[in-house]
Amino acid sequence: MTLWREIREAVKGLYSLAVGMKITGKEFAKPWITTRYPWKTVDNLSTYFGHVELVPGAEDPGETSCIACGICAKNCPSSAITVKAAPSVEEPAAEGEKKKKARKKPGVFLVDFSLCSLCGQCVEGCPQDALRFSRHVYWAVMDRKNLTVDLLDRLAKAGGAKAGGNAGLPDA
Amino acid sequence: MNLGPITIPWELIRIVVALVAILLFIVVNAGLVLVYLERKIAGFIQRRPGPYEVGPHGSLQLIVDGVKLLGKELHTPACGDKLLFWAAPILAFTPIPLLFLPMPFARNLVGLDSELGMVLILAFAGLNVLALCLAGWGSFNKWSLLGAIRSVSQAVAYEIPLLLTVLSVVLMAGTLKLSTIVEGQGTWPWQWYWLRQPLGFCVFFVCMLAETNRAPFDLPEAESELAAGFHTEYSGLGFGIFFLSEYAAMIVGSSVCVTLFLGGWQGPFLPGFIWFVAKVYALLLTMMWIRWTFPRVRFDQLLTISWRWLIPLSLLNLVATAFFMKL
């Protein structure tokens, strides 16, 4: 039976070879990612990765789709994120209907940027895609404590500000 | 042809003309077109342009690279065997035009339509192994020697399933003459031998990849990227000749595969030569595609594939072919 198992594994292996060929075949047809420097240049800001921030909601830019599940905090290898759910507000049930479970919202969302390594595990792990990298450039502080970002505060201030910008905040 | 006291036989003139044409074919294809295609395909698969600056879309890059290789100093290791050291690249390249002689490029376009064409090719392809040995030994470098030993071991291991697969096709076709084998296949793809010997085709292709030190089996030459391989000590033109002979060997292998399994010059509507070149290029492009897809195979895995899988499979293929021939 070991021979049979070996043959089965070999066939599975051959199938994986075919899958690999298909992937590279598709990549062949995709456009180039590199830039022909110095004839063409890349502007510094459009690829800048700052600290993470909450993605403003589609309908209400002041609201986030975060459900305070804590996956980002668990994934972070540096334990830089602190998330706490807001105390839930139960809506009174209508006559004869079941009580709807209220959607959780974050009450506290802090990112300690002095520990963050910009690995992106929080962004990748979020089931709601509620996190993204901001473009908070030219940020310098005098005290380590000032490197902690309050994301809910930032989102509230951003409101309808343009996507990925510095949220209109002064660089201080 | 009668030149007074000397009579030059017609066959000799034919062979010389064929050799010149073949050398032109090899140098243009292997040296210029193939290496350019390789670098471009590698680039596109990696989402980048490849050579782009020199000439339109980098087409003149190879010529410039050739000039660069020519301009380098030809250094010989001081304590090594000078004769063997410089014999190696010459020995690696010289059999290649010879291997193209019995190959039918079109219906009447054969250099030397020998009755033993297949044996000629297999015999001279074995000289590559000797060239590797000489290169490793003459370099006076421990790791070059080890690299050469490994590549010899690889070449020998993959020679066996190659021979067995070729034997199956020859058994089926009944002749060693390459032009007869091609004529035995039909015009359309379903009449070629690859459908009658599907296992043989796959095994032959894999063996061809390993024989030319190509694709996932390129441990000997990759080692020179890292530390040592059989051609580490060669500078400039010595390396250039090894490089050229590797690509020329690729073309030879693809041509043999096309002749045996893919119907040679047979094809609908277009003249034979165009079909032959098209099929050879299809195989070459597949080889390049494979190279930029798979990681390198570890040396013991390489030999395992040959001794534990390919040889039993090709033996099975041979026995099955003999069985069905008898029926």
Interface residues (C-beta under 8 A of the other chain):
Chain A: A10 L17 G20 M21 I23 T24 G25 E27 F28 K30 P31 W32 I33 T34 R36
Chain B: I41 F44 I45 Q46 R47 R48 P49 Y52 W289 I290 W292 T293 F294 W309
